[in-house]
Amino acid sequence: MHIIIRNQTTLPNKYIRFLKWKSYQLKRKFKHLHYVEIFLQEEGTQPKEYHVSLRLGIPGNDIILKNKSSFLGELFQHFHKAAHRQLAKTKPQPARSTR
């Protein structure tokens, strides 16, 4: 799985490592996830507002999630839950046997 992070902010590396760790957790649970692209941008000075876009590469159409917040922890938790929910919806169903 490829993880691509386009960081246009002044975030410390610990946040980038945290995002990678969460992405690998999603990959472990959902085998049909091929890649994750994360776009990080910041806006303003006091308080800074962070814009994050997340693209999940799955068979078929990609899943794109966007959100913004001034609190990074809240933003990352929201994305992990939303990505988990969307990947569960698109999980391939096992083939049923017909007798």
PDB file as gemmi writes it, atoms N, CA and C in Angstrom:
CRYST1    1.000    1.000    1.000  90.00  90.00  90.00 P 1                      
ATOM      1  N   MET A   1       0.849  -1.176   0.000  1.00  0.00           N  
ATOM      2  CA  MET A   1       0.000   0.000   0.000  1.00  0.00           C  
ATOM      3  C   MET A   1       0.893   1.237   0.000  1.00  0.00           C  
ATOM      4  N   HIS A   2       0.485   2.229  -0.777  1.00  0.00           N  
ATOM      5  CA  HIS A   2       1.205   3.495  -0.825  1.00  0.00           C  
ATOM      6  C   HIS A   2       0.490   4.516   0.043  1.00  0.00           C  
ATOM      7  N   ILE A   3       1.268   5.265   0.804  1.00  0.00           N  
ATOM      8  CA  ILE A   3       0.726   6.387   1.566  1.00  0.00           C  
ATOM      9  C   ILE A   3       1.443   7.630   1.069  1.00  0.00           C  
ATOM     10  N   ILE A   4       0.681   8.557   0.526  1.00  0.00           N  
ATOM     11  CA  ILE A   4       1.242   9.794  -0.004  1.00  0.00           C  
ATOM     12  C   ILE A   4       0.710  10.936   0.848  1.00  0.00           C  
ATOM     13  N   ILE A   5       1.624  11.704   1.425  1.00  0.00           N  
ATOM     14  CA  ILE A   5       1.222  12.840   2.259  1.00  0.00           C  
ATOM     15  C   ILE A   5       1.780  14.110   1.635  1.00  0.00           C  
ATOM     16  N   ARG A   6       0.902  15.005   1.275  1.00  0.00           N  
ATOM     17  CA  ARG A   6       1.299  16.300   0.717  1.00  0.00           C  
ATOM     18  C   ARG A   6       1.078  17.338   1.818  1.00  0.00           C  
ATOM     19  N   ASN A   7       2.186  17.663   2.480  1.00  0.00           N  
ATOM     20  CA  ASN A   7       2.138  18.522   3.658  1.00  0.00           C  
ATOM     21  C   ASN A   7       2.528  19.942   3.279  1.00  0.00           C  
ATOM     22  N   GLN A   8       1.588  20.861   3.346  1.00  0.00           N  
ATOM     23  CA  GLN A   8       1.862  22.276   3.095  1.00  0.00           C  
ATOM     24  C   GLN A   8       1.642  23.070   4.376  1.00  0.00           C  
ATOM     25  N   THR A   9       2.058  22.466   5.489  1.00  0.00           N  
ATOM     26  CA  THR A   9       1.889  23.099   6.793  1.00  0.00           C  
ATOM     27  C   THR A   9       3.220  23.067   7.533  1.00  0.00           C  
ATOM     28  N   THR A  10       3.192  23.578   8.755  1.00  0.00           N  
ATOM     29  CA  THR A  10       4.372  23.552   9.617  1.00  0.00           C  
ATOM     30  C   THR A  10       4.174  22.556  10.752  1.00  0.00           C  
ATOM     31  N   LEU A  11       3.474  21.462  10.457  1.00  0.00           N  
ATOM     32  CA  LEU A  11       3.214  20.439  11.476  1.00  0.00           C  
ATOM     33  C   LEU A  11       4.489  19.683  11.845  1.00  0.00           C  
ATOM     34  N   PRO A  12       4.637  19.316  13.107  1.00  0.00           N  
ATOM     35  CA  PRO A  12       5.763  18.453  13.492  1.00  0.00           C  
ATOM     36  C   PRO A  12       5.606  17.056  12.884  1.00  0.00           C  
ATOM     37  N   ASN A  13       6.707  16.336  12.772  1.00  0.00           N  
ATOM     38  CA  ASN A  13       6.701  15.008  12.170  1.00  0.00           C  
ATOM     39  C   ASN A  13       5.874  14.003  12.963  1.00  0.00           C  
ATOM     40  N   LYS A  14       5.664  14.230  14.252  1.00  0.00           N  
ATOM     41  CA  LYS A  14       4.895  13.268  15.040  1.00  0.00           C  
ATOM     42  C   LYS A  14       3.469  13.150  14.519  1.00  0.00           C  
ATOM     43  N   TYR A  15       2.899  14.233  13.977  1.00  0.00           N  
ATOM     44  CA  TYR A  15       1.556  14.172  13.409  1.00  0.00           C  
ATOM     45  C   TYR A  15       1.547  13.383  12.098  1.00  0.00           C  
ATOM     46  N   ILE A  16       2.587  13.533  11.326  1.00  0.00           N  
ATOM     47  CA  ILE A  16       2.700  12.793  10.066  1.00  0.00           C  
ATOM     48  C   ILE A  16       2.832  11.299  10.360  1.00  0.00           C  
ATOM     49  N   ARG A  17       3.651  10.949  11.336  1.00  0.00           N  
ATOM     50  CA  ARG A  17       3.795   9.537  11.722  1.00  0.00           C  
ATOM     51  C   ARG A  17       2.477   8.983  12.250  1.00  0.00           C  
ATOM     52  N   PHE A  18       1.731   9.790  12.991  1.00  0.00           N  
ATOM     53  CA  PHE A  18       0.434   9.369  13.508  1.00  0.00           C  
ATOM     54  C   PHE A  18      -0.530   9.073  12.359  1.00  0.00           C  
ATOM     55  N   LEU A  19      -0.557   9.933  11.342  1.00  0.00           N  
ATOM     56  CA  LEU A  19      -1.427   9.709  10.187  1.00  0.00           C  
ATOM     57  C   LEU A  19      -1.042   8.429   9.441  1.00  0.00           C  
ATOM     58  N   LYS A  20       0.250   8.173   9.308  1.00  0.00           N  
ATOM     59  CA  LYS A  20       0.700   6.941   8.655  1.00  0.00           C  
ATOM     60  C   LYS A  20       0.284   5.719   9.471  1.00  0.00           C  
ATOM     61  N   TRP A  21       0.422   5.805  10.769  1.00  0.00           N  
ATOM     62  CA  TRP A  21       0.058   4.690  11.641  1.00  0.00           C  
ATOM     63  C   TRP A  21      -1.436   4.380  11.520  1.00  0.00           C  
ATOM     64  N   LYS A  22      -2.270   5.414  11.521  1.00  0.00           N  
ATOM     65  CA  LYS A  22      -3.710   5.227  11.362  1.00  0.00           C  
ATOM     66  C   LYS A  22      -4.046   4.648   9.990  1.00  0.00           C  
ATOM     67  N   SER A  23      -3.307   5.052   8.967  1.00  0.00           N  
ATOM     68  CA  SER A  23      -3.536   4.518   7.620  1.00  0.00           C  
ATOM     69  C   SER A  23      -3.196   3.040   7.555  1.00  0.00           C  
ATOM     70  N   TYR A  24      -2.114   2.640   8.201  1.00  0.00           N  
ATOM     71  CA  TYR A  24      -1.759   1.223   8.217  1.00  0.00           C  
ATOM     72  C   TYR A  24      -2.786   0.402   9.000  1.00  0.00           C  
ATOM     73  N   GLN A  25      -3.383   0.981  10.016  1.00  0.00           N  
ATOM     74  CA  GLN A  25      -4.452   0.288  10.735  1.00  0.00           C  
ATOM     75  C   GLN A  25      -5.647   0.032   9.819  1.00  0.00           C  
ATOM     76  N   LEU A  26      -5.994   1.016   9.009  1.00  0.00           N  
ATOM     77  CA  LEU A  26      -7.090   0.835   8.057  1.00  0.00           C  
ATOM     78  C   LEU A  26      -6.755  -0.246   7.038  1.00  0.00           C  
ATOM     79  N   LYS A  27      -5.521  -0.272   6.574  1.00  0.00           N  
ATOM     80  CA  LYS A  27      -5.115  -1.274   5.585  1.00  0.00           C  
ATOM     81  C   LYS A  27      -5.187  -2.680   6.174  1.00  0.00           C  
ATOM     82  N   ARG A  28      -4.793  -2.816   7.446  1.00  0.00           N  
ATOM     83  CA  ARG A  28      -4.848  -4.121   8.090  1.00  0.00           C  
ATOM     84  C   ARG A  28      -6.276  -4.654   8.158  1.00  0.00           C  
ATOM     85  N   LYS A  29      -7.227  -3.775   8.395  1.00  0.00           N  
ATOM     86  CA  LYS A  29      -8.621  -4.192   8.524  1.00  0.00           C  
ATOM     87  C   LYS A  29      -9.303  -4.371   7.169  1.00  0.00           C  
ATOM     88  N   PHE A  30      -9.015  -3.470   6.235  1.00  0.00           N  
ATOM     89  CA  PHE A  30      -9.665  -3.491   4.926  1.00  0.00           C  
ATOM     90  C   PHE A  30      -8.632  -3.820   3.855  1.00  0.00           C  
ATOM     91  N   LYS A  31      -8.640  -5.042   3.394  1.00  0.00           N  
ATOM     92  CA  LYS A  31      -7.635  -5.529   2.445  1.00  0.00           C  
ATOM     93  C   LYS A  31      -7.809  -4.922   1.059  1.00  0.00           C  
ATOM     94  N   HIS A  32      -8.987  -4.371   0.751  1.00  0.00           N  
ATOM     95  CA  HIS A  32      -9.223  -3.825  -0.580  1.00  0.00           C  
ATOM     96  C   HIS A  32      -8.730  -2.376  -0.723  1.00  0.00           C  
ATOM     97  N   LEU A  33      -8.080  -1.837   0.285  1.00  0.00           N  
ATOM     98  CA  LEU A  33      -7.527  -0.478   0.239  1.00  0.00           C  
ATOM     99  C   LEU A  33      -6.163  -0.527  -0.440  1.00  0.00           C  
ATOM    100  N   HIS A  34      -6.015   0.207  -1.566  1.00  0.00           N  
ATOM    101  CA  HIS A  34      -4.771   0.180  -2.333  1.00  0.00           C  
ATOM    102  C   HIS A  34      -3.815   1.305  -1.942  1.00  0.00           C  
ATOM    103  N   TYR A  35      -4.334   2.498  -1.765  1.00  0.00           N  
ATOM    104  CA  TYR A  35      -3.473   3.629  -1.416  1.00  0.00           C  
ATOM    105  C   TYR A  35      -4.255   4.676  -0.638  1.00  0.00           C  
ATOM    106  N   VAL A  36      -3.510   5.525   0.037  1.00  0.00           N  
ATOM    107  CA  VAL A  36      -4.086   6.643   0.792  1.00  0.00           C  
ATOM    108  C   VAL A  36      -3.295   7.892   0.425  1.00  0.00           C  
ATOM    109  N   GLU A  37      -4.002   8.946   0.042  1.00  0.00           N  
ATOM    110  CA  GLU A  37      -3.386  10.245  -0.213  1.00  0.00           C  
ATOM    111  C   GLU A  37      -3.964  11.238   0.784  1.00  0.00           C  
ATOM    112  N   ILE A  38      -3.080  11.964   1.462  1.00  0.00           N  
ATOM    113  CA  ILE A  38      -3.497  12.942   2.460  1.00  0.00           C  
ATOM    114  C   ILE A  38      -2.937  14.304   2.059  1.00  0.00           C  
ATOM    115  N   PHE A  39      -3.809  15.288   1.958  1.00  0.00           N  
ATOM    116  CA  PHE A  39      -3.422  16.648   1.607  1.00  0.00           C  
ATOM    117  C   PHE A  39      -3.646  17.535   2.827  1.00  0.00           C  
ATOM    118  N   LEU A  40      -2.586  18.142   3.334  1.00  0.00           N  
ATOM    119  CA  LEU A  40      -2.668  18.997   4.516  1.00  0.00           C  
ATOM    120  C   LEU A  40      -2.365  20.439   4.125  1.00  0.00           C  
ATOM    121  N   GLN A  41      -3.227  21.365   4.548  1.00  0.00           N  
ATOM    122  CA  GLN A  41      -3.005  22.787   4.324  1.00  0.00           C  
ATOM    123  C   GLN A  41      -3.394  23.542   5.583  1.00  0.00           C  
ATOM    124  N   GLU A  42      -2.761  24.691   5.784  1.00  0.00           N  
ATOM    125  CA  GLU A  42      -3.151  25.530   6.919  1.00  0.00           C  
ATOM    126  C   GLU A  42      -3.514  26.910   6.415  1.00  0.00           C  
ATOM    127  N   GLU A  43      -4.361  27.584   7.183  1.00  0.00           N  
ATOM    128  CA  GLU A  43      -4.852  28.888   6.784  1.00  0.00           C  
ATOM    129  C   GLU A  43      -4.955  29.768   8.022  1.00  0.00           C  
ATOM    130  N   GLY A  44      -4.575  31.004   7.902  1.00  0.00           N  
ATOM    131  CA  GLY A  44      -4.688  31.945   9.010  1.00  0.00           C  
ATOM    132  C   GLY A  44      -3.500  31.858   9.957  1.00  0.00           C  
ATOM    133  N   THR A  45      -3.523  32.750  10.952  1.00  0.00           N  
ATOM    134  CA  THR A  45      -2.432  32.764  11.924  1.00  0.00           C  
ATOM    135  C   THR A  45      -2.926  32.527  13.346  1.00  0.00           C  
ATOM    136  N   GLN A  46      -3.963  33.223  13.772  1.00  0.00           N  
ATOM    137  CA  GLN A  46      -4.470  33.059  15.129  1.00  0.00           C  
ATOM    138  C   GLN A  46      -5.969  32.898  15.105  1.00  0.00           C  
ATOM    139  N   PRO A  47      -6.532  31.809  15.373  1.00  0.00           N  
ATOM    140  CA  PRO A  47      -5.949  30.468  15.429  1.00  0.00           C  
ATOM    141  C   PRO A  47      -5.805  29.904  14.018  1.00  0.00           C  
ATOM    142  N   LYS A  48      -4.842  29.021  13.846  1.00  0.00           N  
ATOM    143  CA  LYS A  48      -4.644  28.385  12.549  1.00  0.00           C  
ATOM    144  C   LYS A  48      -5.782  27.412  12.292  1.00  0.00           C  
ATOM    145  N   GLU A  49      -6.218  27.378  11.060  1.00  0.00           N  
ATOM    146  CA  GLU A  49      -7.249  26.420  10.667  1.00  0.00           C  
ATOM    147  C   GLU A  49      -6.619  25.458   9.663  1.00  0.00           C  
ATOM    148  N   TYR A  50      -6.790  24.191   9.919  1.00  0.00           N  
ATOM    149  CA  TYR A  50      -6.189  23.161   9.082  1.00  0.00           C  
ATOM    150  C   TYR A  50      -7.243  22.565   8.162  1.00  0.00           C  
ATOM    151  N   HIS A  51      -6.905  22.457   6.887  1.00  0.00           N  
ATOM    152  CA  HIS A  51      -7.756  21.828   5.885  1.00  0.00           C  
ATOM    153  C   HIS A  51      -7.110  20.502   5.516  1.00  0.00           C  
ATOM    154  N   VAL A  52      -7.879  19.436   5.598  1.00  0.00           N  
ATOM    155  CA  VAL A  52      -7.350  18.110   5.282  1.00  0.00           C  
ATOM    156  C   VAL A  52      -8.287  17.442   4.273  1.00  0.00           C  
ATOM    157  N   SER A  53      -7.685  16.905   3.212  1.00  0.00           N  
ATOM    158  CA  SER A  53      -8.417  16.099   2.239  1.00  0.00           C  
ATOM    159  C   SER A  53      -7.787  14.721   2.241  1.00  0.00           C  
ATOM    160  N   LEU A  54      -8.627  13.720   2.187  1.00  0.00           N  
ATOM    161  CA  LEU A  54      -8.180  12.337   2.252  1.00  0.00           C  
ATOM    162  C   LEU A  54      -8.757  11.598   1.057  1.00  0.00           C  
ATOM    163  N   ARG A  55      -7.905  10.913   0.298  1.00  0.00           N  
ATOM    164  CA  ARG A  55      -8.356  10.111  -0.837  1.00  0.00           C  
ATOM    165  C   ARG A  55      -7.982   8.662  -0.562  1.00  0.00           C  
ATOM    166  N   LEU A  56      -8.982   7.798  -0.554  1.00  0.00           N  
ATOM    167  CA  LEU A  56      -8.786   6.375  -0.308  1.00  0.00           C  
ATOM    168  C   LEU A  56      -8.950   5.640  -1.625  1.00  0.00           C  
ATOM    169  N   GLY A  57      -7.898   4.968  -2.065  1.00  0.00           N  
ATOM    170  CA  GLY A  57      -7.930   4.247  -3.330  1.00  0.00           C  
ATOM    171  C   GLY A  57      -8.434   2.827  -3.147  1.00  0.00           C  
ATOM    172  N   ILE A  58      -9.598   2.553  -3.696  1.00  0.00           N  
ATOM    173  CA  ILE A  58     -10.200   1.229  -3.627  1.00  0.00           C  
ATOM    174  C   ILE A  58     -10.585   0.828  -5.048  1.00  0.00           C  
ATOM    175  N   PRO A  59     -10.885  -0.448  -5.282  1.00  0.00           N  
ATOM    176  CA  PRO A  59     -11.368  -0.831  -6.614  1.00  0.00           C  
ATOM    177  C   PRO A  59     -12.662  -0.068  -6.934  1.00  0.00           C  
ATOM    178  N   GLY A  60     -12.743   0.447  -8.130  1.00  0.00           N  
ATOM    179  CA  GLY A  60     -13.889   1.286  -8.499  1.00  0.00           C  
ATOM    180  C   GLY A  60     -13.549   2.740  -8.261  1.00  0.00           C  
ATOM    181  N   ASN A  61     -14.521   3.515  -7.838  1.00  0.00           N  
ATOM    182  CA  ASN A  61     -14.312   4.942  -7.580  1.00  0.00           C  
ATOM    183  C   ASN A  61     -13.615   5.148  -6.241  1.00  0.00           C  
ATOM    184  N   ASP A  62     -12.703   6.131  -6.203  1.00  0.00           N  
ATOM    185  CA  ASP A  62     -12.019   6.471  -4.962  1.00  0.00           C  
ATOM    186  C   ASP A  62     -12.985   7.154  -3.999  1.00  0.00           C  
ATOM    187  N   ILE A  63     -12.643   7.075  -2.723  1.00  0.00           N  
ATOM    188  CA  ILE A  63     -13.411   7.771  -1.683  1.00  0.00           C  
ATOM    189  C   ILE A  63     -12.638   9.037  -1.326  1.00  0.00           C  
ATOM    190  N   ILE A  64     -13.314  10.180  -1.342  1.00  0.00           N  
ATOM    191  CA  ILE A  64     -12.676  11.455  -1.007  1.00  0.00           C  
ATOM    192  C   ILE A  64     -13.404  12.060   0.184  1.00  0.00           C  
ATOM    193  N   LEU A  65     -12.635  12.385   1.224  1.00  0.00           N  
ATOM    194  CA  LEU A  65     -13.175  13.000   2.435  1.00  0.00           C  
ATOM    195  C   LEU A  65     -12.465  14.330   2.653  1.00  0.00           C  
ATOM    196  N   LYS A  66     -13.220  15.364   3.017  1.00  0.00           N  
ATOM    197  CA  LYS A  66     -12.646  16.688   3.263  1.00  0.00           C  
ATOM    198  C   LYS A  66     -13.215  17.237   4.563  1.00  0.00           C  
ATOM    199  N   ASN A  67     -12.362  17.951   5.299  1.00  0.00           N  
ATOM    200  CA  ASN A  67     -12.816  18.588   6.526  1.00  0.00           C  
ATOM    201  C   ASN A  67     -11.813  19.657   6.928  1.00  0.00           C  
ATOM    202  N   LYS A  68     -12.237  20.558   7.807  1.00  0.00           N  
ATOM    203  CA  LYS A  68     -11.336  21.576   8.336  1.00  0.00           C  
ATOM    204  C   LYS A  68     -11.660  21.821   9.793  1.00  0.00           C  
ATOM    205  N   SER A  69     -10.614  22.156  10.555  1.00  0.00           N  
ATOM    206  CA  SER A  69     -10.772  22.422  11.979  1.00  0.00           C  
ATOM    207  C   SER A  69      -9.520  23.116  12.483  1.00  0.00           C  
ATOM    208  N   SER A  70      -9.630  23.731  13.639  1.00  0.00           N  
ATOM    209  CA  SER A  70      -8.446  24.344  14.242  1.00  0.00           C  
ATOM    210  C   SER A  70      -7.809  23.409  15.270  1.00  0.00           C  
ATOM    211  N   PHE A  71      -8.444  22.262  15.542  1.00  0.00           N  
ATOM    212  CA  PHE A  71      -7.908  21.285  16.481  1.00  0.00           C  
ATOM    213  C   PHE A  71      -7.486  20.028  15.730  1.00  0.00           C  
ATOM    214  N   LEU A  72      -6.198  19.732  15.744  1.00  0.00           N  
ATOM    215  CA  LEU A  72      -5.688  18.602  14.967  1.00  0.00           C  
ATOM    216  C   LEU A  72      -6.172  17.255  15.478  1.00  0.00           C  
ATOM    217  N   GLY A  73      -6.189  17.065  16.784  1.00  0.00           N  
ATOM    218  CA  GLY A  73      -6.623  15.789  17.341  1.00  0.00           C  
ATOM    219  C   GLY A  73      -8.048  15.459  16.944  1.00  0.00           C  
ATOM    220  N   GLU A  74      -8.920  16.443  17.042  1.00  0.00           N  
ATOM    221  CA  GLU A  74     -10.318  16.264  16.659  1.00  0.00           C  
ATOM    222  C   GLU A  74     -10.444  15.954  15.169  1.00  0.00           C  
ATOM    223  N   LEU A  75      -9.645  16.635  14.370  1.00  0.00           N  
ATOM    224  CA  LEU A  75      -9.670  16.450  12.923  1.00  0.00           C  
ATOM    225  C   LEU A  75      -9.216  15.047  12.529  1.00  0.00           C  
ATOM    226  N   PHE A  76      -8.139  14.559  13.127  1.00  0.00           N  
ATOM    227  CA  PHE A  76      -7.619  13.237  12.790  1.00  0.00           C  
ATOM    228  C   PHE A  76      -8.569  12.134  13.257  1.00  0.00           C  
ATOM    229  N   GLN A  77      -9.188  12.300  14.415  1.00  0.00           N  
ATOM    230  CA  GLN A  77     -10.159  11.313  14.895  1.00  0.00           C  
ATOM    231  C   GLN A  77     -11.361  11.242  13.966  1.00  0.00           C  
ATOM    232  N   HIS A  78     -11.829  12.393  13.527  1.00  0.00           N  
ATOM    233  CA  HIS A  78     -12.970  12.439  12.616  1.00  0.00           C  
ATOM    234  C   HIS A  78     -12.643  11.695  11.323  1.00  0.00           C  
ATOM    235  N   PHE A  79     -11.442  11.922  10.780  1.00  0.00           N  
ATOM    236  CA  PHE A  79     -11.070  11.275   9.528  1.00  0.00           C  
ATOM    237  C   PHE A  79     -10.937   9.771   9.678  1.00  0.00           C  
ATOM    238  N   HIS A  80     -10.387   9.319  10.775  1.00  0.00           N  
ATOM    239  CA  HIS A  80     -10.230   7.881  10.966  1.00  0.00           C  
ATOM    240  C   HIS A  80     -11.604   7.205  11.046  1.00  0.00           C  
ATOM    241  N   LYS A  81     -12.519   7.795  11.786  1.00  0.00           N  
ATOM    242  CA  LYS A  81     -13.866   7.227  11.906  1.00  0.00           C  
ATOM    243  C   LYS A  81     -14.612   7.283  10.579  1.00  0.00           C  
ATOM    244  N   ALA A  82     -14.501   8.394   9.877  1.00  0.00           N  
ATOM    245  CA  ALA A  82     -15.203   8.540   8.597  1.00  0.00           C  
ATOM    246  C   ALA A  82     -14.634   7.578   7.552  1.00  0.00           C  
ATOM    247  N   ALA A  83     -13.315   7.432   7.524  1.00  0.00           N  
ATOM    248  CA  ALA A  83     -12.690   6.506   6.569  1.00  0.00           C  
ATOM    249  C   ALA A  83     -13.095   5.071   6.883  1.00  0.00           C  
ATOM    250  N   HIS A  84     -13.118   4.731   8.153  1.00  0.00           N  
ATOM    251  CA  HIS A  84     -13.529   3.384   8.569  1.00  0.00           C  
ATOM    252  C   HIS A  84     -14.966   3.109   8.134  1.00  0.00           C  
ATOM    253  N   ARG A  85     -15.839   4.073   8.331  1.00  0.00           N  
ATOM    254  CA  ARG A  85     -17.254   3.915   7.973  1.00  0.00           C  
ATOM    255  C   ARG A  85     -17.421   3.757   6.457  1.00  0.00           C  
ATOM    256  N   GLN A  86     -16.720   4.585   5.679  1.00  0.00           N  
ATOM    257  CA  GLN A  86     -16.844   4.518   4.223  1.00  0.00           C  
ATOM    258  C   GLN A  86     -16.246   3.232   3.657  1.00  0.00           C  
ATOM    259  N   LEU A  87     -15.129   2.790   4.222  1.00  0.00           N  
ATOM    260  CA  LEU A  87     -14.517   1.544   3.749  1.00  0.00           C  
ATOM    261  C   LEU A  87     -15.388   0.340   4.094  1.00  0.00           C  
ATOM    262  N   ALA A  88     -16.063   0.389   5.220  1.00  0.00           N  
ATOM    263  CA  ALA A  88     -16.957  -0.710   5.592  1.00  0.00           C  
ATOM    264  C   ALA A  88     -18.149  -0.790   4.634  1.00  0.00           C  
ATOM    265  N   LYS A  89     -18.607   0.362   4.147  1.00  0.00           N  
ATOM    266  CA  LYS A  89     -19.713   0.373   3.197  1.00  0.00           C  
ATOM    267  C   LYS A  89     -19.320  -0.257   1.861  1.00  0.00           C  
ATOM    268  N   THR A  90     -18.071  -0.069   1.454  1.00  0.00           N  
ATOM    269  CA  THR A  90     -17.624  -0.534   0.140  1.00  0.00           C  
ATOM    270  C   THR A  90     -16.895  -1.861   0.203  1.00  0.00           C  
ATOM    271  N   LYS A  91     -16.908  -2.500   1.349  1.00  0.00           N  
ATOM    272  CA  LYS A  91     -16.209  -3.785   1.518  1.00  0.00           C  
ATOM    273  C   LYS A  91     -16.820  -4.822   0.572  1.00  0.00           C  
ATOM    274  N   PRO A  92     -15.994  -5.525  -0.207  1.00  0.00           N  
ATOM    275  CA  PRO A  92     -16.543  -6.533  -1.124  1.00  0.00           C  
ATOM    276  C   PRO A  92     -17.202  -7.671  -0.335  1.00  0.00           C  
ATOM    277  N   GLN A  93     -18.371  -8.043  -0.790  1.00  0.00           N  
ATOM    278  CA  GLN A  93     -19.119  -9.113  -0.132  1.00  0.00           C  
ATOM    279  C   GLN A  93     -18.646 -10.460  -0.661  1.00  0.00           C  
ATOM    280  N   PRO A  94     -18.557 -11.471   0.201  1.00  0.00           N  
ATOM    281  CA  PRO A  94     -18.158 -12.798  -0.276  1.00  0.00           C  
ATOM    282  C   PRO A  94     -19.208 -13.362  -1.216  1.00  0.00           C  
ATOM    283  N   ALA A  95     -18.757 -14.136  -2.198  1.00  0.00           N  
ATOM    284  CA  ALA A  95     -19.674 -14.721  -3.178  1.00  0.00           C  
ATOM    285  C   ALA A  95     -20.530 -15.793  -2.504  1.00  0.00           C  
ATOM    286  N   ARG A  96     -21.801 -15.748  -2.776  1.00  0.00           N  
ATOM    287  CA  ARG A  96     -22.712 -16.742  -2.215  1.00  0.00           C  
ATOM    288  C   ARG A  96     -22.822 -17.923  -3.184  1.00  0.00           C  
ATOM    289  N   SER A  97     -22.868 -19.099  -2.627  1.00  0.00           N  
ATOM    290  CA  SER A  97     -23.019 -20.268  -3.474  1.00  0.00           C  
ATOM    291  C   SER A  97     -24.496 -20.564  -3.671  1.00  0.00           C  
ATOM    292  N   THR A  98     -24.855 -20.900  -4.885  1.00  0.00           N  
ATOM    293  CA  THR A  98     -26.242 -21.247  -5.177  1.00  0.00           C  
ATOM    294  C   THR A  98     -26.329 -22.726  -5.453  1.00  0.00           C  
ATOM    295  N   ARG A  99     -27.251 -23.371  -4.835  1.00  0.00           N  
ATOM    296  CA  ARG A  99     -27.397 -24.829  -5.012  1.00  0.00           C  
ATOM    297  C   ARG A  99     -28.507 -25.163  -5.953  1.00  0.00           C  
TER     298      ARG A  99                                                      
END                                                                             
